[in-house]
Amino acid sequence: KITMNDESAFRKAITEAHDDVARLAYADWLEGRGDPRAAWVRDDQVFAWMLPDGRDPLEAMLAAATGDDYQRRHRASEALRRF
């Protein structure tokens, strides 16, 4: 049985997993600690902007939403709506 005691272990499990179980377990773990990022982690489109270190995704989404890459700008705009 694997025990997750820190965020880096969760993020490692998420990047190695091929499903949403680790990401959702991470969200539950954050919620249990009163961390508001739990809601962002539950949303796969928003969570993608939190990687690789689990930080607040807003800065990355805003930068992409105003950038030159149309596809990245579109993905960021969609994530911002969900944010």
Sequence and secondary structure as in RCSB ss.txt:
>XXXX:A:sequence
KITMNDESAFRKAITEAHDDVARLAYADWLEGRGDPRAAWVRDDQVFAWMLPDGRDPLEAMLAAATGDDYQRRHR
ASEALRRF
>XXXX:A:secstr
     SHHHHHHHHHH SSSHHHHHHHHHHHHTT THHHHHHSHHHHGGGTTTT  SHHHHHHHHTSS HHHHHH
HHHHHHH 
